[in-house]
Amino acid sequence: MKKELKAQIIEQLAAQLKETPDFYITDIEGLDASLTSKLRRACFEKQIKLLLVKNTLFYKVLEQRGVENLDEFGKILKGSSAIMFTTVPNAPARLIKEFTKDAPKPRLKGALVQDCPYFGEENLGVLADIKSREEMIGDIIGLLQSPVKNLISALQSQSGGKIAGIVKTLSEKE
């Protein structure tokens, strides 16, 4: 591969990494054409960008970006590697878990999710349980609504006389 082409690939990978800083490094070596096509389709549906890259070029991109644990990433960038770029931190982990029910691969080598590195297949469950931004917002809204809902239901279940008595007592204290 010519030096100019390598520089262009590194530049494209760096731009992709800047756009979507969360990524998963997977091993898809040995998947046949039909399973690879199925995996690509599943990635497209979940808005995950799947790229096959040369390990040395991706390592150089990580080095340029100043990624922590660079040596650990260097150790897992062996053999055939596919990179899954995502804006939803847990989407690739969930896809891998779902996909490996019917196929032997992809296997998780490592990931960088929300600036935290994860290495090894044993972290797949942890990564799948990470909540997305939308899930976190939903949880927070639910927590904020809970006390208000309890108060409203308590007030509705009480007779009107008790509420008037509470308001009268509070107004007399002032």
C-alpha atoms as an extended CHARMM CRD file, in Angstrom:
* protein
*
       174  EXT
         1         1  MET       CA              0.0000000000        0.0000000000        0.0000000000  PROA      1               0.0000000000
         2         2  LYS       CA              1.3420000000        3.3990000000       -0.9580000000  PROA      2               0.0000000000
         3         3  LYS       CA              2.1950000000        5.9600000000        1.6700000000  PROA      3               0.0000000000
         4         4  GLU       CA             -0.3520000000        8.4640000000        0.3020000000  PROA      4               0.0000000000
         5         5  LEU       CA             -3.1480000000        5.9050000000        0.5260000000  PROA      5               0.0000000000
         6         6  LYS       CA             -2.1820000000        5.0180000000        4.0990000000  PROA      6               0.0000000000
         7         7  ALA       CA             -2.2150000000        8.6970000000        5.0610000000  PROA      7               0.0000000000
         8         8  GLN       CA             -5.6440000000        9.1050000000        3.4880000000  PROA      8               0.0000000000
         9         9  ILE       CA             -7.0250000000        6.0650000000        5.3660000000  PROA      9               0.0000000000
        10        10  ILE       CA             -5.5580000000        7.3300000000        8.6590000000  PROA      10              0.0000000000
        11        11  GLU       CA             -7.1590000000       10.7220000000        8.0370000000  PROA      11              0.0000000000
        12        12  GLN       CA            -10.5630000000        9.1310000000        7.3380000000  PROA      12              0.0000000000
        13        13  LEU       CA            -10.3490000000        6.9400000000       10.4340000000  PROA      13              0.0000000000
        14        14  ALA       CA             -9.3450000000        9.9350000000       12.5680000000  PROA      14              0.0000000000
        15        15  ALA       CA            -12.3380000000       11.8880000000       11.2560000000  PROA      15              0.0000000000
        16        16  GLN       CA            -14.6350000000        8.9390000000       12.0030000000  PROA      16              0.0000000000
        17        17  LEU       CA            -13.1970000000        8.6160000000       15.5050000000  PROA      17              0.0000000000
        18        18  LYS       CA            -13.6990000000       12.3350000000       16.1130000000  PROA      18              0.0000000000
        19        19  GLU       CA            -17.3270000000       12.0910000000       14.9230000000  PROA      19              0.0000000000
        20        20  THR       CA            -18.1160000000        8.9210000000       16.9110000000  PROA      20              0.0000000000
        21        21  PRO       CA            -15.5990000000        8.4870000000       19.7460000000  PROA      21              0.0000000000
        22        22  ASP       CA            -17.1980000000        5.2550000000       21.0350000000  PROA      22              0.0000000000
        23        23  PHE       CA            -15.9190000000        2.1720000000       19.2370000000  PROA      23              0.0000000000
        24        24  TYR       CA            -15.7190000000       -1.5890000000       19.5960000000  PROA      24              0.0000000000
        25        25  ILE       CA            -12.9160000000       -3.7540000000       18.2240000000  PROA      25              0.0000000000
        26        26  THR       CA            -14.2270000000       -7.1570000000       17.1790000000  PROA      26              0.0000000000
        27        27  ASP       CA            -12.9480000000      -10.3500000000       15.6280000000  PROA      27              0.0000000000
        28        28  ILE       CA            -15.0340000000      -11.4970000000       12.6550000000  PROA      28              0.0000000000
        29        29  GLU       CA            -12.3970000000      -13.7130000000       11.0870000000  PROA      29              0.0000000000
        30        30  GLY       CA            -13.8550000000      -16.9030000000        9.6600000000  PROA      30              0.0000000000
        31        31  LEU       CA            -17.4040000000      -15.6410000000        9.1260000000  PROA      31              0.0000000000
        32        32  ASP       CA            -18.7390000000      -16.8160000000        5.7850000000  PROA      32              0.0000000000
        33        33  ALA       CA            -20.1940000000      -14.3940000000        3.2300000000  PROA      33              0.0000000000
        34        34  SER       CA            -23.8240000000      -14.8580000000        4.2670000000  PROA      34              0.0000000000
        35        35  LEU       CA            -23.1090000000      -14.2480000000        7.9670000000  PROA      35              0.0000000000
        36        36  THR       CA            -20.9210000000      -11.2560000000        7.1510000000  PROA      36              0.0000000000
        37        37  SER       CA            -23.7020000000       -9.8110000000        5.0240000000  PROA      37              0.0000000000
        38        38  LYS       CA            -26.2100000000      -10.4560000000        7.8060000000  PROA      38              0.0000000000
        39        39  LEU       CA            -23.9000000000       -8.7320000000       10.3090000000  PROA      39              0.0000000000
        40        40  ARG       CA            -23.4560000000       -5.7080000000        8.0380000000  PROA      40              0.0000000000
        41        41  ARG       CA            -27.2310000000       -5.4480000000        7.6070000000  PROA      41              0.0000000000
        42        42  ALA       CA            -27.7750000000       -5.6440000000       11.3680000000  PROA      42              0.0000000000
        43        43  CYS       CA            -25.1500000000       -2.9400000000       11.9300000000  PROA      43              0.0000000000
        44        44  PHE       CA            -26.7850000000       -0.6960000000        9.3430000000  PROA      44              0.0000000000
        45        45  GLU       CA            -30.2030000000       -1.1190000000       10.9820000000  PROA      45              0.0000000000
        46        46  LYS       CA            -28.7900000000       -0.1800000000       14.3930000000  PROA      46              0.0000000000
        47        47  GLN       CA            -26.8180000000        2.7680000000       12.9540000000  PROA      47              0.0000000000
        48        48  ILE       CA            -23.4500000000        1.1780000000       13.6750000000  PROA      48              0.0000000000
        49        49  LYS       CA            -20.6630000000        1.7620000000       11.1970000000  PROA      49              0.0000000000
        50        50  LEU       CA            -18.6720000000       -1.4520000000       10.6310000000  PROA      50              0.0000000000
        51        51  LEU       CA            -15.2170000000       -1.0780000000        9.0870000000  PROA      51              0.0000000000
        52        52  LEU       CA            -12.5000000000       -3.6140000000        8.3950000000  PROA      52              0.0000000000
        53        53  VAL       CA             -9.1870000000       -1.9130000000        9.0200000000  PROA      53              0.0000000000
        54        54  LYS       CA             -5.5230000000       -2.7060000000        9.1210000000  PROA      54              0.0000000000
        55        55  ASN       CA             -4.4450000000       -2.9870000000       12.7380000000  PROA      55              0.0000000000
        56        56  THR       CA             -1.3550000000       -0.8290000000       12.3050000000  PROA      56              0.0000000000
        57        57  LEU       CA             -3.3210000000        2.0020000000       10.7070000000  PROA      57              0.0000000000
        58        58  PHE       CA             -5.9560000000        2.0000000000       13.4470000000  PROA      58              0.0000000000
        59        59  TYR       CA             -3.2170000000        1.8780000000       16.0850000000  PROA      59              0.0000000000
        60        60  LYS       CA             -1.6590000000        5.0050000000       14.5280000000  PROA      60              0.0000000000
        61        61  VAL       CA             -5.0340000000        6.7650000000       14.6940000000  PROA      61              0.0000000000
        62        62  LEU       CA             -5.3990000000        5.8640000000       18.3760000000  PROA      62              0.0000000000
        63        63  GLU       CA             -1.8530000000        7.0690000000       18.9680000000  PROA      63              0.0000000000
        64        64  GLN       CA             -2.5920000000       10.4130000000       17.2540000000  PROA      64              0.0000000000
        65        65  ARG       CA             -5.7580000000       10.8650000000       19.3270000000  PROA      65              0.0000000000
        66        66  GLY       CA             -3.8080000000       10.2630000000       22.5530000000  PROA      66              0.0000000000
        67        67  VAL       CA             -5.9920000000        7.3860000000       23.6830000000  PROA      67              0.0000000000
        68        68  GLU       CA             -5.1580000000        6.0670000000       27.1410000000  PROA      68              0.0000000000
        69        69  ASN       CA             -4.2000000000        2.3850000000       27.5140000000  PROA      69              0.0000000000
        70        70  LEU       CA             -2.6150000000        2.4670000000       24.0660000000  PROA      70              0.0000000000
        71        71  ASP       CA             -0.4210000000       -0.5450000000       24.8910000000  PROA      71              0.0000000000
        72        72  GLU       CA             -3.5010000000       -2.6270000000       25.7650000000  PROA      72              0.0000000000
        73        73  PHE       CA             -5.1400000000       -1.6670000000       22.4870000000  PROA      73              0.0000000000
        74        74  GLY       CA             -1.9200000000       -2.6250000000       20.7260000000  PROA      74              0.0000000000
        75        75  LYS       CA             -2.1260000000       -6.1030000000       22.2680000000  PROA      75              0.0000000000
        76        76  ILE       CA             -5.6810000000       -6.7380000000       21.0340000000  PROA      76              0.0000000000
        77        77  LEU       CA             -5.0780000000       -5.3470000000       17.5530000000  PROA      77              0.0000000000
        78        78  LYS       CA             -3.8570000000       -8.6990000000       16.2560000000  PROA      78              0.0000000000
        79        79  GLY       CA             -5.3270000000      -10.8360000000       13.5260000000  PROA      79              0.0000000000
        80        80  SER       CA             -8.4010000000       -9.6840000000       11.6320000000  PROA      80              0.0000000000
        81        81  SER       CA            -10.1130000000       -6.7230000000       13.2640000000  PROA      81              0.0000000000
        82        82  ALA       CA            -13.3980000000       -4.9950000000       12.5150000000  PROA      82              0.0000000000
        83        83  ILE       CA            -14.2120000000       -1.6950000000       14.1580000000  PROA      83              0.0000000000
        84        84  MET       CA            -17.7710000000       -0.7950000000       15.1130000000  PROA      84              0.0000000000
        85        85  PHE       CA            -18.2770000000        2.9670000000       15.4710000000  PROA      85              0.0000000000
        86        86  THR       CA            -21.4190000000        4.0830000000       17.2530000000  PROA      86              0.0000000000
        87        87  THR       CA            -23.2340000000        7.0270000000       18.7740000000  PROA      87              0.0000000000
        88        88  VAL       CA            -25.2600000000        4.7400000000       21.0630000000  PROA      88              0.0000000000
        89        89  PRO       CA            -22.7390000000        3.2790000000       23.5420000000  PROA      89              0.0000000000
        90        90  ASN       CA            -24.4580000000       -0.0590000000       24.1790000000  PROA      90              0.0000000000
        91        91  ALA       CA            -25.7710000000       -0.8090000000       20.6710000000  PROA      91              0.0000000000
        92        92  PRO       CA            -22.7640000000       -2.8400000000       19.4190000000  PROA      92              0.0000000000
        93        93  ALA       CA            -22.6170000000       -4.9100000000       22.6260000000  PROA      93              0.0000000000
        94        94  ARG       CA            -26.3010000000       -5.7480000000       22.3430000000  PROA      94              0.0000000000
        95        95  LEU       CA            -25.8850000000       -6.5600000000       18.6600000000  PROA      95              0.0000000000
        96        96  ILE       CA            -22.9320000000       -8.8640000000       19.3770000000  PROA      96              0.0000000000
        97        97  LYS       CA            -24.8520000000      -10.6610000000       22.1360000000  PROA      97              0.0000000000
        98        98  GLU       CA            -27.8610000000      -11.1110000000       19.8560000000  PROA      98              0.0000000000
        99        99  PHE       CA            -25.7980000000      -12.1280000000       16.8240000000  PROA      99              0.0000000000
       100       100  THR       CA            -23.6860000000      -14.7150000000       18.6710000000  PROA      100             0.0000000000
       101       101  LYS       CA            -26.7850000000      -16.6780000000       19.6390000000  PROA      101             0.0000000000
       102       102  ASP       CA            -26.8320000000      -18.0190000000       16.0560000000  PROA      102             0.0000000000
       103       103  ALA       CA            -23.2170000000      -17.5180000000       14.9660000000  PROA      103             0.0000000000
       104       104  PRO       CA            -19.7890000000      -18.0860000000       16.5400000000  PROA      104             0.0000000000
       105       105  LYS       CA            -18.6280000000      -14.5300000000       15.8860000000  PROA      105             0.0000000000
       106       106  PRO       CA            -18.1830000000      -11.5440000000       16.1650000000  PROA      106             0.0000000000
       107       107  ARG       CA            -16.1490000000      -11.7000000000       19.3490000000  PROA      107             0.0000000000
       108       108  LEU       CA            -15.3530000000       -8.6200000000       21.3770000000  PROA      108             0.0000000000
       109       109  LYS       CA            -11.6500000000       -7.8420000000       21.6080000000  PROA      109             0.0000000000
       110       110  GLY       CA            -12.0150000000       -4.4660000000       23.2680000000  PROA      110             0.0000000000
       111       111  ALA       CA            -13.8890000000       -1.1950000000       23.2910000000  PROA      111             0.0000000000
       112       112  LEU       CA            -13.5850000000        2.4430000000       24.1910000000  PROA      112             0.0000000000
       113       113  VAL       CA            -16.9720000000        3.6090000000       25.4450000000  PROA      113             0.0000000000
       114       114  GLN       CA            -17.5280000000        6.9830000000       27.0840000000  PROA      114             0.0000000000
       115       115  ASP       CA            -13.7460000000        7.3730000000       27.4770000000  PROA      115             0.0000000000
       116       116  CYS       CA            -13.4610000000        4.0930000000       29.4250000000  PROA      116             0.0000000000
       117       117  PRO       CA            -11.5020000000        1.1900000000       27.9250000000  PROA      117             0.0000000000
       118       118  TYR       CA            -12.8350000000       -2.3660000000       28.1180000000  PROA      118             0.0000000000
       119       119  PHE       CA            -10.7990000000       -5.4000000000       27.1090000000  PROA      119             0.0000000000
       120       120  GLY       CA            -11.9640000000       -8.9490000000       26.5540000000  PROA      120             0.0000000000
       121       121  GLU       CA            -15.1420000000      -10.8790000000       25.8880000000  PROA      121             0.0000000000
       122       122  GLU       CA            -16.0210000000      -10.9490000000       29.6060000000  PROA      122             0.0000000000
       123       123  ASN       CA            -16.9400000000       -7.2340000000       29.4630000000  PROA      123             0.0000000000
       124       124  LEU       CA            -19.6790000000       -7.7440000000       26.8740000000  PROA      124             0.0000000000
       125       125  GLY       CA            -22.4160000000       -7.9580000000       29.5270000000  PROA      125             0.0000000000
       126       126  VAL       CA            -21.2090000000       -4.7830000000       31.2210000000  PROA      126             0.0000000000
       127       127  LEU       CA            -21.1640000000       -2.9350000000       27.9110000000  PROA      127             0.0000000000
       128       128  ALA       CA            -24.6390000000       -4.1770000000       26.9710000000  PROA      128             0.0000000000
       129       129  ASP       CA            -26.0090000000       -2.8510000000       30.2770000000  PROA      129             0.0000000000
       130       130  ILE       CA            -24.6980000000        0.6830000000       29.7540000000  PROA      130             0.0000000000
       131       131  LYS       CA            -27.6620000000        2.9840000000       29.4060000000  PROA      131             0.0000000000
       132       132  SER       CA            -28.0090000000        5.2120000000       26.3800000000  PROA      132             0.0000000000
       133       133  ARG       CA            -28.6020000000        8.9390000000       26.7140000000  PROA      133             0.0000000000
       134       134  GLU       CA            -32.3270000000        8.5220000000       25.9980000000  PROA      134             0.0000000000
       135       135  GLU       CA            -32.6710000000        5.7550000000       28.5980000000  PROA      135             0.0000000000
       136       136  MET       CA            -30.9440000000        7.9170000000       31.2200000000  PROA      136             0.0000000000
       137       137  ILE       CA            -33.2170000000       10.8790000000       30.4700000000  PROA      137             0.0000000000
       138       138  GLY       CA            -36.2620000000        8.6000000000       30.7570000000  PROA      138             0.0000000000
       139       139  ASP       CA            -35.0530000000        7.2830000000       34.1260000000  PROA      139             0.0000000000
       140       140  ILE       CA            -34.4590000000       10.8080000000       35.4500000000  PROA      140             0.0000000000
       141       141  ILE       CA            -37.8870000000       11.9860000000       34.3040000000  PROA      141             0.0000000000
       142       142  GLY       CA            -39.4590000000        8.9420000000       35.9200000000  PROA      142             0.0000000000
       143       143  LEU       CA            -37.6590000000        9.6700000000       39.1980000000  PROA      143             0.0000000000
       144       144  LEU       CA            -38.7340000000       13.3020000000       39.1250000000  PROA      144             0.0000000000
       145       145  GLN       CA            -42.3610000000       12.4360000000       38.3800000000  PROA      145             0.0000000000
       146       146  SER       CA            -42.6870000000        9.7860000000       41.0750000000  PROA      146             0.0000000000
       147       147  PRO       CA            -43.0610000000       12.0780000000       44.1500000000  PROA      147             0.0000000000
       148       148  VAL       CA            -45.4800000000       14.3440000000       42.3050000000  PROA      148             0.0000000000
       149       149  LYS       CA            -47.6220000000       11.3820000000       41.2350000000  PROA      149             0.0000000000
       150       150  ASN       CA            -47.6680000000       10.0810000000       44.8110000000  PROA      150             0.0000000000
       151       151  LEU       CA            -48.7750000000       13.4620000000       46.1620000000  PROA      151             0.0000000000
       152       152  ILE       CA            -51.5180000000       13.8450000000       43.5630000000  PROA      152             0.0000000000
       153       153  SER       CA            -52.8670000000       10.3470000000       44.1690000000  PROA      153             0.0000000000
       154       154  ALA       CA            -52.8180000000       10.9190000000       47.9420000000  PROA      154             0.0000000000
       155       155  LEU       CA            -54.6870000000       14.1900000000       47.5510000000  PROA      155             0.0000000000
       156       156  GLN       CA            -57.2250000000       12.6180000000       45.1920000000  PROA      156             0.0000000000
       157       157  SER       CA            -57.8870000000        9.6960000000       47.5140000000  PROA      157             0.0000000000
       158       158  GLN       CA            -58.5780000000       11.9840000000       50.4910000000  PROA      158             0.0000000000
       159       159  SER       CA            -61.9850000000       13.5570000000       50.9110000000  PROA      159             0.0000000000
       160       160  GLY       CA            -62.3350000000       17.2360000000       50.1230000000  PROA      160             0.0000000000
       161       161  GLY       CA            -62.8530000000       18.1390000000       53.7780000000  PROA      161             0.0000000000
       162       162  LYS       CA            -59.4060000000       16.9700000000       54.8380000000  PROA      162             0.0000000000
       163       163  ILE       CA            -57.6990000000       19.0220000000       52.1440000000  PROA      163             0.0000000000
       164       164  ALA       CA            -59.6330000000       22.1220000000       53.1830000000  PROA      164             0.0000000000
       165       165  GLY       CA            -58.6410000000       21.4660000000       56.8110000000  PROA      165             0.0000000000
       166       166  ILE       CA            -54.9570000000       21.1470000000       55.8700000000  PROA      166             0.0000000000
       167       167  VAL       CA            -55.0720000000       24.3820000000       53.8520000000  PROA      167             0.0000000000
       168       168  LYS       CA            -56.8650000000       26.1920000000       56.7240000000  PROA      168             0.0000000000
       169       169  THR       CA            -54.3100000000       24.9410000000       59.2670000000  PROA      169             0.0000000000
       170       170  LEU       CA            -51.4030000000       26.0250000000       57.0810000000  PROA      170             0.0000000000
       171       171  SER       CA            -52.8880000000       29.4690000000       56.4950000000  PROA      171             0.0000000000
       172       172  GLU       CA            -53.4720000000       29.9690000000       60.2210000000  PROA      172             0.0000000000
       173       173  LYS       CA            -49.8180000000       29.2890000000       61.0170000000  PROA      173             0.0000000000
       174       174  GLU       CA            -48.7430000000       32.2920000000       59.0160000000  PROA      174             0.0000000000
